Each structure stands twice: as structure tokens, then as C-alpha cells.
Amino acid sequence: MLEEARAFALAAHGDQRYGSRPYVVHLDAVAELLAPYGNEAQVIAYLHDVVEDTAVTEGEVRARFGAPIADCVALLTDAPGATRAERKAATYSRLARVNGEGELALLVKVADRLANVRACQRDDGQHARRLREVYRDEYPAFRQAAYRPGLCEPFWAELDRLLAGAGSTPDAPASRAPA
């Protein structure tokens, strides 16, 4: 199913770019981070942006990859909003309520954010620096919503280090706030 998910995502994203690179670079980076967490996490990694960034519907993902995968992709799809701040606030509110099996989506979300921040570090152009600042500014709310003790601690440690280096130490809670 992993190769099918990768091929499906590549077809859906078509000619989309991730900065100056083909979109597959981002998808492969997220999936590679998730390799130690199993095949299902990697499948979700390849599909995490298809509903948000392409014409693919949640129903198509559900029909092709099953309900558990589609449910995670739905959790990873930004909520509607007029601005990034509105979309992220609504999405983080939804993520803060996730528990149980849905935590697999949180694992993918953290790997996605880590891949994004690493790309900003690597590219280091003006756009990358601005985007890194956006991630740094959003980090306290993101961490509060998505952090679960024991879930991908190495990812969180790297994000803490990378985003603290952006200018100030994130106000990252030791555990998530009550939902």
C-alpha cells in the first residue's frame, strides 16, 4: 500500500512544487522520518496534503485507502478560514482533542512540521527565513495542540532546538493543556 499511496499522491500533486523542488521531495522527507513508526504512518505521510492541496476528496482517500487512513488525512487537512491564522487556530483546536488511534495523525503532523522546518534551514533564502519565522511564531500553539508525552519525543526535541534558534525560546509546555 505504501507504493500505491506514493504514486497516488504524486499523481494528485502533479506539477506542484515545494519551494524550488518537486513536491515529492517534501513527501519523501516526511515518509522517511516516519519509517521507524511503520507502514501506516508512511502511507498517511504520502497522503497528508492531498485533500488540502489537490482536487482529491476525503471520500476518494477513504474509498482507496480505508477509513483509518482517511480519518487521519482529514485531521491533517487544515480547517477552513480566511487567513492562515484562522485556519491554524481551528486546526490546532481540532488536534488538541485527538486521542487514541487518532494520535497517528499527530505523529504525521509533527513529522510534516519537522520536515518543513528542516527545509527552511536547508534553503535559507528570504522566503525560507520568513516561513521559519511563521513556524516559530506558531510553535507554542502547535506544540500545545499536538504534543503527547512519549509520542515521537525525538521530533519534538529537534523542533524545540531548531525553532528556539530562530530568535527566541518557544513557550513550549511540558504536556498538553486540557482540551
N, C-alpha and C positions, 0 to 999 in steps of 0.2 A: 504494500500500500504506500510505502514511502516514495518510491519512484513515481507512482501514479499521482501522488499529491504534488510532487515537484513538477512533473510535466503539466498537470492541470494548472498550477499557479503560474508557471512560465507562459502558458498559452493565454491565460486570463490577463496577466500583466502586459503581455505583448511587448511593445516598444518603450514602455515606461522606463524611466531612468531613476537611479538612486544617486543623486548628485550627478557626477560626470560618468558614472559607471552603469552598466546594465543592471536592472533590478535584481537579477538572480544573485548578484554579489551580496546584497543585503539578506536575501532569503537563505542563501547558503551559510552566511555568517551566523544567523540565528539558529539554524538547524544544527550547525557544528557545535555551538555552545551547549545545545540540549542533548547531544549524543549520549552522555552518561545517564540521562534520565529516561531513555527508552524511545522506542519507535513511535509511540503515540504522540509524545511530546514533539518529536521532529516533524511528524505529519502536520500537527497544528502549527508548527513554526512555518512550514511552507504555505499554509493556507491563511495565516493570521491577518493578512491585509486584503484578501480577495474580495470580501464583501464591502469593505470600506473604500477601496481604491479602484475597483473594476465594476463591470456590469454584472458580475456573478451575484446571485441572491443567496441568502441563507438557506432557502429551500433547495437550491441546487447542491449546496455543500452537504446538506442533510441527506438528500437522495443518493448522493455518490459516496459519501464517507461515513454516514451514520449519525445518529443523534448525539452521542457523546462528543464527537469531533465538532459537529455543527454548534452545539451549545457553547463550547469553548471559543470557537470563532466569533460567535455572537457576543460573548463577553468582551472579546478583544476589539470589537468594532466600536469606534467612537460613537457616542451618543450624538444626536443632532444638536446644533447650536449655531448661532450667528458668528461667533468668534472662536478662536482656539481656546481661550479661557473658559467660555461657556461649555464647549464640547468636553474639555478635560475635566471640569468640575463635575459634570453629570456622569462622565465615565468613571472618575475616581470614586464618586459616591456609590455607584453600582459595584465597583470592585471591592470596596470596603465591606460589603455584605456577603462576599463569596466565602464559602466554606466547603468542606468535604471534597467531593470529586471535582468541583469547580476550581479547586486550587491549582489544578494542572494548567488552567488558563493563566493564573497569576505567574506561574513559573515561566511560561512562554512570554508573558508581558515583560517580566524583568529581563529575560534574555534579549528580547527585542530592544529594550531601552539600553542595555549594556552594549549591544551591537551598534546602536545609533551613536552612543557617546564615544565608543572606540573609533567609529568612522569620523566623527568630528575631530578627535585627537589626531588621527592619521592625515586627514585632508588639510586641516589647519588654514584654510583660506578664510576670507571675510565672512562668507555665508556660514561656513562650519563654525567659526567662532561665535557668530550670533546665535546659531542653533544650540550650541553648547550652553550659552548663557540662558536660553529658554529652558533647557533641561535642568540647569542648575536652579533656576528660579522656581520651577515646578516641583523640584525634587522633594521638599518636605511633604507636600500634599500627596505626591505619588507614593512615597515611601509609607506614609501613614495608611494609605488605602491598600497597598499591595503587599506589604511586609507581613510574613507569618513566621514566627520563630521556627527555626530548623528547616525552612524551605529555601534551598539554594543560597545558603549563607555566603559562599564564596562570591557569588554575583553581587550581593549587597555590599560586601567588603570592598570589592573593586569599584562599584559605583560610589560608595562613600569616599573613597580615595580620589577618584577622578573628578568628581563634582566638587569636593572640598577644595581641590586645587584650582578651581575656576575663579576663586576670588574670596570666598567665604565658606565657612564650615556649615553644611546643611544642618538645619534643626531637625535631625532625624530621631524619631522616638525609638526607644528600645523595643517596643512592641506596638501593635496596632491599637488605636483608640477604639473604645467600644462602638459598635455600629449603631 
